[in-house]
Amino acid sequence: MALKIRMSRAGTKHRPFYKIVVADSRKARDGSFVERIGSYNPMLEKGHKDRVLMDVERVKYWLSKGAMPSDRIAIFLHQAGLGPKPVIHETPKKSAPKAKAQERMKAAAEAAAKAAEAAAQG
């Protein structure tokens, strides 16, 4: 059984609340889980002590058993001092500017460089 430490959504519309659970990776997001080990309330401000609550001993136990944290949970674990800083990937290629936009940006940069050179000479 492939275990994941991930979030399960609760709360109402426009008022999210998440349970941090250990679940089989093949189960649905809000489906059955093995154990609830914490909670996350994104409605609280970032410095609030109750924003992320985790049972540290159970988290350590499940990590020792091979449970893999999701990306968001890995960030929470790093902030709690329980794991390394996760690698955050660069901006996806899909959202990068297209070829024509890149050409326009390159031409604008060249024109700015020429203008700066001309201003420096004269």
N, C-alpha and C positions, 0 to 999 in steps of 0.2 A: 504494500500500500504506500503510495507516494504522498507524504504529508506536506502540507503547506501551512505556514502561519500567515493568515490574511485577514481582511476585514469583511464583515457581513453587515449589510445595511439594515438599519432599523429607523425608527422615527417616522415623521409624517412628511407630506409634501412640503418642500421649502424649509424643512427643519431636520436636516440629516443628523443621524447618530449612528455610530458604527461599533459593533462588537468585534474585538480582536479574538479570533478563534484559531484553533488547530483543526484542520479539516483535510479530508482526502481530496487531492487535487482534481479528481474526476467528478466530484459533486458540484451541484449548483452553488452560486455565490451565497444565496440566502438559505441553502438547503441544510441538511444534517451536518453536524460537526462532532469532533471527538471531545473537545474541551474548550470552554470559554476561558481565556486567560487575561482579558483586559477590555478596555473601551477607549473610544476616541470621540470627542465631541468638538467638531470643527466650528461650532457656533460660539465657543468661548475664545477670548483673545489669546494670542500666542504665548504670552507669559503666564497664563493661568495654570495653577498646579493641577487642576482636574481635567485639563484638555486631553492629555494622554495618560491613562492609568494602565499599568501592567503588573501582573504577578511575576516578579523577576525570577523567583526560584523555578516556577513552572516554565517560563520562557527558556531558561538555561537547560532544564530537563529535556524539553522537546527539541532544542537545538542539538543536544548531545545524542538524541535518538535519530537525527538525520532530517528533521523538518526544515524545509527551506522557507525563509521569509520572502514575502512579496516585496516589490520595490519600495513601497511606502512604509511597510513595517521595518525594512532594513534601515531606512532613514530614522525611524523612531528608536530602533535599537542602538544606532550610533549616537543619537542624542542622549540616550540613557547610559552610555558607556558600556554597552554589551556587545559591540561588534565594530568592525572596521567601517570607514566611510564608504558607502556604496558608490560605484562608478556611475556618474550621470552622463548619459550619452549626449553627443552633440545634437544640434538641431537636425531633425529629419530632412533628408534630401528633398522630400516631397514639398516641403514648405519653402525651399530655397527659391530665389528669383529665377525666372526662366531666362533663356539665352538672350533675348532682345533686351530685357531689363538689365542684364549683366553688361551687355555692350554699352547701353546708355550710361550706366554708372561708371564704366571704364573711361568713356569719352568725356564725361563730366570731370573725372579726376584728372585726366590729361589736360583739359582746358584750364582747370584751376592751377595746375602746376605751371603751365605756360604763362598764365596771368601773374603768378607770384614771381616767376623769373623775370618777366618784363618790368614789373614794379621794382625789383631789386636793381636792375640795370639802369633804369631811367627815372 
